Amino acid sequence: MVLNFGCSKENALFKDEDTTQKNFKLLSLGDSYTIGESVCEICKFPEQLKNSLKLSFEANPTFDLKVIATTGWTTTNLINTLNATTLSNDYDLTTLLIGVNNQYQNSPFSVYEIEFPELVNKAIGYAKGDKSNVIVISIPDYTFTPFGQNTSNVSSEIDKYNDYAKNYCNTNNISFINITDITRNGITDPKLVAADGLHPSEYAYSKFIERILPIAIEKLKN
């Protein structure tokens, strides 16, 4: 087991005066990549993010995490679930990682073009109506796994989804973090792939956190 809950020198502890808030609320929305299919409960990236944040503030605030995600969910599934769920609008940070199942299930790309912005807007609404409290994460590439390799055209299709999400986020000044390139090392570095031969491993999620954590810290201390 490889846990990466510590902070690098670049992510030194913030002093008490950097934040007077004692409790932060985190919300993570997505699919199998958010729920952490085939890894332990504390190994999925939202839990690693929460535990890394705990170590990042000298004031020792608490962090409450809610995850709304299920393996196999498309953007439609997530929207339908959120529409049927009562959530507060006071989350300090919301992450969104969604879309791989739209591609995998051959959903028309036009559905993603409509529903991705809707989900981003929902994420903003939950995050105190402030888009600066939202982080969108790119879709991993499952073709660089034992299960998915030799699958034709998938990488280019995933690029299409990620390019759309990135452009939308850039246009609307929303944080977008690319982790796809990490997953594209899954064949050459098997440690990045979970035991099921398809999903990211605990180690892969720790590599995601190396990119997400500095942005999350910056948002929470502002």
N, C-alpha and C positions, 0 to 999 in steps of 0.2 A: 504494500500500500504506500502510495506517494502522496502525501498531503503537502500543499503549498500555501499555507495560511499566513506565512510571514510576509514582511514587507522588505523590499530591497532598499538599498541605501538611498535610492532616488525617492522612495516613498516613506520617508522618515516619519515618526510619530508627530502628529499635530499637537501643539500645546493646548492647554485648557482654554486659553483665550481665543483659540481659533474657532471654537464652537461652544455655545452655552447650552445647546440642546442635549437633553439627557436620554431621549428615546427617538429612534428613527424607524419609520415604517417602510419596508421594501416590498415591492410587488413584481413578480416575474410571470410573464405571459408567453405561452408558446406551445410546443409539441414535445416529442420524445427527447429532443436536445435540451429542453428546459427541465422536464421531469426527471431526466437522468436515467434513461432506459439502460439496464444492464450494469449500473454502477450502484454503490452503496448510497444510503440516504444522505450522508454528509458529503458525498463525492461529487454530486451534480454541481454545475457552476453557480446557481443561485446560493446554495449553501456555502460553497467555497468563498463566494463574494461576501456573504454575511460575516463569515468567520474572519476573513481577511480585513474587513472593515473594523471589526472589533479590536483588532490589533493595531489599527492605524490612527486611533485617537487617544491621546494621553488622558483625556477626561473620562474615558471608559463609559461612553454611553451604551445603552442597550439597543439591540436591533431586532425588530419583529419582521419576519418574512412570511409572505403568503405567495404560494405558487399555484397558478391556474394553468395546467398543461396536461395533456394526455397523448400517449403514443398514437400516431396515426392522424392526429388532428390536422385539418386544412384550415385556411383562413375562415371558411364558412363555419366549420365546427366551433372555432374559438369565438367568433362573433355570436353564434347562437347561444353558447354557454354564457357569455358575458351578458347578453340580453336577458337571460333568465336568472342572473345572479345579482344580488344586491351588494355592491361594493362601496366603500366610503371614497371620498374624493380628497383624502388628506395624506396620500402616500408621498414620502419624501423622494423616492426614486422608483421608477418603473422601467423594467427591461422588456423588450419584445424581440422574440426570435421565432419566425413563422414563415412557412412557404414551401418547405421541402415536400410535403405531402400533396400540395397542389401539383407540383411537378411529377411526383412519383405516381399519382393517381390520374395523370393525364387530364387534369382540369384545364379548361381553356385559360390561357394567360390573361385574357381580358377580365376574368374573375378576380385574379390577383390585383390587377390594375385598379379595380373598384374597391376591393375589400382591404387591401393593405393600408391605403390612406384612412379608411374608416377605423381600422384597428389602432393606427397611430393616434388618431384623434381621441379614441377611447382611452388610450394610455395616458395622453395628456390630461384628459378630464380626471382620471384617477389621481394624477400627480399634481393636485392642487391647481389644475388648469394651466400649468406652467410647462411649456415645452422644454425648458432647460433642465427639467427634472426627469427627462426620458432618455434612455439609451436604446437604440436599435442595433441588433447584432446580425451580422450576415449569416447566410445559410451555409452550413458545412457541406462538403462534397463527399458523398458516400461512395463514389466510384473508386476512391483510393482506400478501399477496405477489401478483405477477402471476399465478402458477400457481393460487393458492388463492382469489382473490377471487371474490365472487358465489356462494360455496358456502354454502348455507343451513344454519342451525342448528349449524354446526361450532363457532363461538365459544362458544355456550352449553354445548355438550358438553365443550369443553376446560375451561370454567369448572367444570363438574361434577367433572372429574378433579382439577383443581387445588384445588378446595375440599375434596375428600376428603383429598388429600395434606396440605394445610395443617392441617386439623383434626386429622388423625392425628398430625402432627408436634407441633402445639401441645399436644395432650393428653399426649404422651409426652416433652415437653421436648426436642425435637430441632430443630435450626436449619433453618428453611425460608426460602428467599429467592425472592421473586417477581421474575421478569424478563419475564413475559408482556406487561405494559404496554409495555415497550420494543419488542417485536416488533409490537405493534399500531399502531406508527407507520410500518410498512413501506411503505405506499402513499404517504403524504405525504413520507416521507424514504427515497427509493430506496437510499441508501447502506447501509441496514440489511439489504438483501437481497443474497444472493450472485448470481453470474452465472447460476446455473441458474434464477433466478426463483422459488425456493421456500425455500431454507434461509437461515439467518442469515449475514451477511457477517462478515468479519474485524472490521469496525467495530462491528457489532452485538455480537459477542463481547466487544469491549473495553468496551462499555457494561455487559455482564453483569459483567465483572470489577470495575468500579467498585463494584458492590454486594457481590460475593462476597469481594473481597480484604480489607476490614477485618475481616470475620468470621473468615476463614481466619487472618489474622495473630493475632487474639485467641486463637484455639484453639491455635495452635502455640507461642505464648509462655507459655501456662499449663502 
